[in-house]
Amino acid sequence: MAPSRKAVSERCIGEQAQPESLDGLRGRNPATINRLAKTIEGEIIPRLLLSDKANSVPDRRLPSGDVLSSDDIQEFSGLILALDQTLAYTFVEQKRAEGQSLESVILDLLAPTASYLGELWKVDRCSFTEVTVGLSRLRQLLRDLSPDFESEAPNARHGRRALLLATPGEQHTFGLFVVEAFFRREGWDVSGGQIDSADEIAHLVDRQWFAIAGFSLSSERFIDRLASLIRVVRRQSCNRDIGVLVGGPLFVEQPELAERVGADAFAADGRMAVISARGLLTRKAAPS
């Protein structure tokens, strides 16, 4: 007999974790803890921050007017970790049948689920392996949803090109996939991903025209590296008026840092990134 959704969701989550569970992390190698924490946090969608409590998953108002509750997010997190992966897909299809848009599913279900998985690991309720597998499944689910999502605006192609990258040394695969899907839906031709060489990035913008370059960063560890990279991109770009956007957990927490690194604008999520890019190009095209 297949396990119930409730039973599956309790497999890893169990009782609501309390902050004092962090004591379970003591005794581990500090370097290992830091490395794993950076990896986990680097997979969180840029607009979301890890909260101080594992059970603080906020209710989110969806565009349709319905409420996606913290119980929904916790249940879906359990399904993502279940052996039977079809349970998570069934949950998503049920939400879509109830009237939730693909945009809502991506930003208001997949996003907080990724954040919640990171919280569960931080309080020792899930293993690093379990969370890594869960994030991998979320990425696959996003890939499966992307064709339908991107086809929602089939006549939007306008020839603009965007370069979307993680700051060298950082890991932002999931967040970049989400932002890329939003840009593609709006008709952008998107390049990027993860390129860890500043020289390679400089060569890319020198040889190819991009209207926008977007960079993601999760912590202040590489903020000086990002500032240097943005200066290089502006200097080397064959588009001397290239627009630069930044996003990621660091800028969600401290938006003022966007100016410090030399960016033109900050965006908290994929939806806002597209709006910011459109506004940025409009401003740059306006006569001075």
C-alpha positions in Angstrom: 0.0 0.0 0.0 1.4 3.4 -0.9 2.1 5.7 2.1 -0.2 8.6 2.7 1.0 12.1 1.9 1.0 12.9 5.6 3.0 9.9 6.5 5.6 10.6 3.8 5.9 14.3 4.8 6.7 13.2 8.4 9.5 10.9 7.2 12.2 13.6 7.4 10.4 16.5 9.0 8.8 14.7 11.9 7.8 17.0 14.7 8.3 20.7 14.2 12.0 21.4 14.8 13.1 23.8 17.5 16.1 26.2 17.2 17.9 24.4 20.1 18.2 21.4 17.7 21.2 23.3 16.4 23.1 21.7 19.3 23.2 18.5 17.2 25.6 20.2 14.8 28.3 20.6 17.5 31.3 18.4 17.3 31.3 18.3 13.5 34.4 19.7 11.7 33.8 23.5 11.4 35.3 23.6 7.9 32.9 20.9 6.8 29.9 22.7 8.4 30.8 25.9 6.6 31.3 24.2 3.2 28.0 22.3 3.5 26.1 25.4 4.7 27.4 27.4 1.7 26.3 24.7 -0.7 22.8 24.5 0.8 22.3 28.3 1.0 23.6 28.6 -2.6 20.7 26.6 -3.8 18.1 28.8 -2.3 16.1 31.0 -4.8 17.5 34.5 -4.5 14.4 36.2 -3.1 14.2 33.8 -0.1 16.1 34.1 3.1 16.7 31.3 5.6 14.8 32.3 8.7 15.9 31.7 12.3 13.4 28.9 12.9 12.9 25.8 10.9 9.1 25.9 11.3 8.7 29.6 10.2 7.4 28.9 6.7 5.2 31.9 6.0 1.8 31.8 4.3 2.1 33.4 0.9 -0.7 35.1 -1.0 -0.8 33.8 -4.6 -1.8 35.8 -7.6 -5.0 33.8 -7.9 -6.0 35.0 -4.4 -5.7 31.5 -2.8 -3.4 31.0 0.2 -0.5 28.5 0.0 -0.1 27.6 3.7 3.0 26.5 5.6 1.3 23.1 5.9 1.4 22.8 2.1 5.1 23.7 1.9 5.9 21.2 4.7 3.8 18.5 3.0 5.4 19.1 -0.4 8.9 19.0 1.2 8.2 15.5 2.5 7.0 14.4 -0.9 10.1 15.7 -2.5 12.1 13.5 -0.2 9.9 10.5 -0.6 11.1 7.4 -2.5 8.1 7.6 -4.9 8.9 10.8 -6.8 5.5 10.7 -8.5 3.9 11.9 -5.3 5.5 15.4 -5.6 4.4 15.6 -9.3 0.9 14.7 -8.3 0.9 17.4 -5.6 1.9 20.0 -8.2 -0.7 18.9 -10.7 -3.4 19.1 -8.0 -2.4 22.7 -7.2 -2.6 23.5 -10.9 -6.0 21.9 -11.1 -7.1 24.0 -8.2 -6.3 27.1 -10.3 -2.7 28.0 -9.3 -0.6 29.4 -12.1 2.7 28.0 -13.1 4.3 31.3 -11.9 2.7 30.6 -8.5 3.9 27.0 -8.4 7.5 28.1 -9.2 7.7 31.1 -6.9 5.4 30.2 -4.1 5.8 26.4 -3.8 9.2 25.3 -5.2 11.0 28.4 -3.8 9.9 28.1 -0.2 10.3 24.3 -0.3 14.0 24.8 -1.3 14.4 27.2 1.6 12.6 24.9 4.0 14.8 21.9 3.1 17.8 24.1 3.9 16.3 24.9 7.3 15.7 21.2 8.0 19.3 20.4 7.4 20.4 23.4 9.6 18.5 22.0 12.6 19.7 18.4 11.9 16.3 17.1 10.9 17.5 15.9 7.5 20.9 14.7 6.3 23.0 16.6 3.8 22.4 13.8 1.3 18.7 14.0 1.7 18.6 17.7 1.1 20.9 17.4 -1.9 18.6 14.8 -3.4 15.6 17.0 -2.6 17.1 20.0 -4.3 18.0 17.9 -7.3 14.4 16.8 -7.6 13.2 20.3 -7.4 15.5 21.3 -10.2 14.2 18.4 -12.3 10.6 19.4 -11.6 11.4 23.0 -12.6 12.9 21.7 -15.9 9.8 19.7 -16.5 7.6 22.7 -15.9 9.7 25.2 -17.8 8.5 24.4 -21.4 4.8 25.1 -20.5 5.9 28.1 -18.4 8.0 29.6 -21.2 5.3 29.0 -23.8 2.8 31.2 -22.0 4.1 34.2 -24.0 4.8 32.5 -27.5 4.8 35.8 -29.4 7.1 37.8 -27.1 10.4 37.3 -28.9 12.2 40.6 -29.3 15.9 39.6 -29.9 17.2 40.9 -26.6 20.0 38.8 -25.0 20.8 38.3 -21.3 23.8 36.8 -19.6 22.9 35.2 -16.3 25.7 33.9 -14.1 26.6 32.8 -10.6 29.4 34.8 -9.1 32.6 32.7 -9.6 33.1 30.5 -6.6 29.3 30.5 -5.7 26.7 27.9 -6.3 23.3 29.3 -7.4 22.1 26.7 -9.9 18.5 26.5 -8.8 17.9 30.2 -8.5 19.5 30.9 -11.9 17.3 28.2 -13.5 14.2 30.1 -12.2 15.4 33.5 -13.3 16.3 32.1 -16.7 12.8 30.6 -17.1 11.2 34.0 -16.5 13.5 35.7 -19.0 12.8 33.1 -21.6 9.1 33.4 -21.1 9.5 37.1 -21.8 11.2 36.4 -25.1 14.8 36.8 -24.1 17.7 34.8 -25.5 19.5 33.7 -22.4 23.1 32.5 -21.9 25.1 31.7 -18.8 24.9 29.3 -15.9 28.2 28.7 -14.0 31.4 30.1 -15.3 34.2 30.2 -12.7 36.7 32.1 -14.7 36.5 35.9 -14.9 38.7 35.8 -18.0 36.2 33.5 -19.7 33.3 35.8 -18.8 35.3 38.8 -20.1 36.0 37.0 -23.4 32.3 36.1 -23.7 31.0 39.7 -23.3 33.7 40.9 -25.6 32.6 38.6 -28.4 28.8 38.5 -27.9 26.3 41.3 -27.5 24.2 41.2 -24.3 21.7 43.9 -23.3 21.8 42.7 -19.7 24.2 40.8 -17.4 22.8 39.4 -14.2 24.9 38.0 -11.3 23.8 36.0 -8.2 25.6 36.1 -4.8 24.6 34.4 -1.6 27.1 35.9 1.0 29.6 38.6 1.5 32.5 36.2 1.0 32.8 37.0 -2.7 31.4 40.5 -2.8 34.7 42.0 -3.7 35.1 39.4 -6.5 31.7 40.4 -7.8 32.5 44.1 -7.8 35.7 43.4 -9.7 33.9 41.2 -12.2 31.2 43.9 -12.9 34.0 46.4 -13.6 35.6 43.9 -16.0 32.3 43.2 -17.7 31.6 46.9 -18.2 35.1 47.5 -19.5 35.2 44.5 -21.9 31.6 44.3 -23.1 31.1 45.1 -26.8 27.9 46.7 -25.6 29.3 49.7 -23.8 25.9 50.5 -22.3 25.3 47.0 -20.9 22.9 46.9 -17.9 23.9 45.0 -14.8 21.5 43.3 -12.4 22.3 41.5 -9.2 20.3 39.1 -7.0 20.6 36.4 -4.4 20.2 36.0 -0.6 22.9 38.6 0.2 21.1 41.4 -1.8 17.7 40.3 -0.5 19.0 41.0 3.0 21.1 44.1 2.1 19.7 45.7 -1.2 22.1 48.7 -0.7 25.0 46.4 -1.6 23.9 46.5 -5.2 25.3 50.0 -5.5 28.5 48.9 -3.7 29.3 46.3 -6.3 28.5 48.6 -9.2 25.2 47.2 -10.4 22.4 49.2 -12.0 19.6 47.4 -10.2 18.7 44.6 -7.7 16.0 42.0 -8.2 14.6 39.7 -5.5 13.2 37.0 -7.8 12.7 36.0 -11.4 9.5 38.0 -11.8 11.2 41.2 -10.6 14.4 40.5 -12.5 12.5 40.7 -15.8 10.6 43.9 -14.8 13.9 45.5 -13.6 15.6 44.5 -16.9 12.8 46.1 -18.9 12.9 49.3 -16.9 16.7 49.4 -17.0 16.7 49.2 -20.8 14.0 51.9 -21.0 16.0 54.3 -18.9 19.2 53.6 -20.8 17.4 54.3 -24.1 15.9 57.5 -22.9 17.6 60.7 -24.1 19.7 62.3 -21.4 
